[in-house]
């Protein structure tokens, strides 16, 4: 079976941290206005419905959140899949 979500984005968490740092509420509309991203794009990220991660969108979000791509995206391996070891295959 394939994993439901192998890569998870942390936009919700990072936006919550930004809200705390800046002591203000960040609505989808506010974030869209400040980043130039479409509300539909933000909604897809917030609800984990992104299938392809656009480089420009990632750059915009990382710049806005003052983070690296590794802070925004996390790889979650499927527990049912064996770990592939390249050295063992030699």
N, C-alpha and C positions, 0 to 999 in steps of 0.2 A: 504494500500500500504506500502511496505517496503521502508526504506530510501535508497537513492542512495549511500550515503557515511556517515555512522554513526560515524566512526572513521577516522579522518583526520591526516595525518602526516605533520609535519612542517619542513621537511628536507630542502626544498628550502630556507626557511626563515633563518634557523639556519646556513646553508652554506654561505648565503649572509652576515650574521653577522660575521662569522669566517673570510670571505674574508676581511671585513672592519677592524677587529681587527688585522689581520696579514698582511694587506696591500699587498695582492697577489690574483691572479685569481685562483680559484679552478675548474678545469675541471673535468668531470666524470673520465677521465683517471688518473688524479692526485689523486683524492679521492680514486679510486680503488687501485692504487698503494700503497698509504699510509695506507689504512685500510685492504687490502687483500680481500675486497668484490668484487664480479663480477660486471662488468659494467651493465649487465642486471638487477641485483638486485637494483643498484642505480637508473637506469632508471625507474624501477617499482615504487620505492619510490617517485621519483621526479614527476611522472605523476599520482600519487594517484591510482595505479593499484595493490596495495598489498592487498591480501585477507586474508592471514594468516601472522601474525607478528612473525618471528622467534626470539627466545630468544637470540641466539648468535649474530644475525645481530643487534638487538636492543642494546645489550651490546657494540658491536663494534662501532656503531654510537654514542652512548652516551659517550663513552670514547673519541672518536675522536673529538666530538663537545663540550666536557666538560659540559654535561647537564644531566638532569634526564629524565627518560622515560616520565614523565608528561610534560616536555618541548617539547619533540619530538612528542608525540601523544596527540590529543585533541578529546574528545567525543562531537559530535554534535547531540543532540537528534532530532528525527523527530518531527516537529511541529504538525503533524496531529495525533500523538499518545498521548493518555492521560498519565499523569505522574502517575506511579504506587506508591501508598503509602501503605507500609506494615502495618503501625499502623492502618490505616482506615479499613483494612481487618479483624482485630481482633474482 
